[in-house]
Amino acid sequence: MVEAMHRPLHILWLVCLCTALIILPLNVSAQTSGQSTIHIHDVADPEAVTTAAGSTGLSLETTFSLLDSDQQVLREAEIDSGSIELDGDSYGSIVQGVTVPWSIVLLVDGSRTMGNFRASADFKTATTTLANSIGQAPQDTTYALISFDDLAPTALEFTSDSESLTNAIKRLRAKSSGHSCLNDGLYEAVNKLGGAPGRRAVVVFTASSDDCATHSVQDVVGLANENRVQIYAVGLEGYSITAGELSALVDPTGGLATIKDASTLSFAFGNVMNVMGNQWEAKATLYPTAGSKTAALVITLKDGTVLRSSPITFVSTQDFVRPTEIHLIGKVQSTAIDIRFTLGLVRPEQIRQLNVAVISADTGLPVFTQSLGTFAETNKVPAGNLVAGADYTLVVTAVDDQGRTLSEDKVDFKYEPAQATLAIESVASPTAETPEFVITLATQAIEGVVKYKIWLAQEQSSAIVPGTETTIPVGEPLILPAGDLTSGQYLLIVQALDGTDKVLAEAAPVKTSYERPSAIQAVRTWLVQTPLAIAALGGLCCLTVIGVGGLFWFVMPKRRDRTKTVDLVLPQKERRAAPVMERPEARRGPPPEPEPQRRPPVRPAAPPPPSTPPEMPLARPPVEGAAPAAGLPAMPKARLAALEPAGLVFSAEIRKPVFTLGRREGNDGVIPVDNSVGVSGQHLTIRFSGGKFTVQDDRSTFGTTVNGQPIPQGRPVPLENGSVIGLGPAVRLKFEVAAG
């Protein structure tokens, strides 16, 4: 019973294990497939040549393939350009596919390694898959077939009949005794190709290491290089042959080597045939100094990928002086008003001018010519009457002071100017704090724009609202002041103008609304934005209170015939009444007789009543903290939290009405990133004013966005609860205001 309960768990574990074994290789393949390489097959002996301009250079020609990290052919790769880099200089190369037919010798291991009973099934699989791969070989290929054991007899002489070759491969049988003379078989195969036409290669299948020692690896490689023969090897996994042995035989000849088990031999043979059928040739004229040289082939693909080969070594027998040269680099760029091209310049000081011609592919006649006395790496000429969608050839010729041609290059292109577009991405409506419309535009392929014209129109009649029309130069923030605008719905219109006020593009009108602030809102905003006014108003209030108090004291009646009772309030002491001195009543009748002078009786000391009571200082209540201005709400609690990138750990509470944020220490909020992320030292400032939060970009390098929309530099923009603030291209923070 227990065993029956555990059986489903065992099955579940097996399923998980199988899934992991399937997914893991796929993940590894996905991670490594992007590592493309240039594989050099052959480098021809360099030759001195005379160019069309009359200079002498060294011609270098190399054959190569584009492979991924698994040595599979990059079939989808499109080559845009190629160059040879040597001694710090770059030489443009002519790159084209190789079409010269192949002469191939197939060499098959028929030794005792394959002749025993255990290997018989693998031998049959190998010969069958090799025969089937012939259909993937390049066209017009001729083949010969050799099987090696103690000897290396020819099983089939050179033939282009693939059916005869297939049958001959399937008839091969392995010997059950003797030796495995791999090197002898390779030497015989290379020797057989000595006089063969076209490109030459040996494709060998082996499970055996060489155990004859008649010919060494150096013998085989030397003969192969002498006859310019590439060796491609497929080894059978689980037998005596090793990857190191195959690499020693194959790598110096420009071929490829791989070891596979019997179940994947079809992929190995198929890949060999694909590599041989997808080779390229790069040819360049170099100007090196004499001696041993090391160069590199650089290939640029049309998707922008740049590949660099392993070192290419050769010997230059003399010094060559590089002449003045120009090279067209990359594609010709088309716009609505001109075409643009990039030049590689060598010794440009010899060039007096460039003659540019655009030739129609349909008629072969020039449709535009111009001479450029001033030129640079990037140049442009007017598009003139070029027709969109038509094919042309751009020809650039460099001439000297005598009008002699120094260098010339040309490239085909299709005139495809991008459609000029202008669109209003966003409009920030005016507020009491920011009494202006802030506009963000999206432009594409608009050339020659000098300024933008902006105005508001009535929604119903489309008539221009008086006083709203303004012109703003390119590069300045697009701001339209609200001025005396009344509340309502309007249409915002933007035009792109050139230097002559010609309209190059007009954006589709965007509806926007405006709510004119009340007088109270205007005064409050003015006070908030003018701290000096608040201070002055506070000072005036204090002076008024003091003045009223002084006036009250001055007009109050004052009795001088009695001593006043004064209650003095002192902190932390009981209130006590001051002693009162009674004045004796005046006697009526005749004055008494003068009495002898006597010492007056001693009485308790009492201060004589002053003519004016002393002025007591006014006690002020203790200041516990600055209260918010009348009518303004207190600042709520707010915080920032990191959203992107995933590894960023950052949060901050905003406790100040002016809160700075950036990468540099000293800000109120310091984002822990380096300068490669796009966050400036002080990137932005968040303010709380007039009961609202705003955010202002402090002229950062990569700008600030709110909810994905760029904001202008140096101007506050309203910030709502839940807004996402973007600092540069990578960092995103969420702004939240606490409830209540």
Secondary structure, 3 states (H helix, E strand, C coil): CHHHHHHHHHHHHHHHHHHHHHHHHHHHHHHHCCCCEEEEEEECCCEEEECCCCCEEEEEEEEEEEECCCCCECCCCCEEEEEEEECCEEEEEEEEECCCCEEEEEEEECCHHHHCHHHHHHHHHHHHHHHHHHHHCCCCCEEEEEEECCCCCEEEEEECCHHHHHHHHHCCCCCCCCCCCHHHHHHHHHHHCCCCCCEEEEEEEECCCCCCCCCCHHHHHHHHHHCCEEEEEEEECCCCCCHHHHHHHHHHHCCCEEEECHHHHHHHHHHHHHHHHCCEEEEEEECCCCEEEEEEEEEEECCCCEEECCCEEEEECCCCCCCCEEEEEEEEEECCCEEEEEEEEECHHHCCEEEEEEEECCCCCEEEEEEECCCCCEEEEECCCCCCCCEEEEEEEEECCCCCEEEEEEEEEECCCCCCEEEEEEEECCCCCCCEEEEEEEEECCCCCCEEEEEEEECCCCCECCCCCEEEECCCCEEEECCCCCCEEEEEEEEEECCCCCEEEECCCEEEEECCCCHHHHHHHHHHHCHHHHHHHHHHHHHHHHHHHHHHHHHCCCCCCCCCCCECCCCCCCCCECCCCCCCCCCCCCCCCCCCCCCCCCCCCCCCCCCCCCCCCCCCCCCCCCCCCCCCCCCCCEEEEEEECCCCCCEEEECCCEEEEECCCCCCEECCCCCCCCCCCCCEEEEEECCEEEEEECCCCCCEEECCEECCECCEEEECCCCEEEECCCEEEEEEECCC
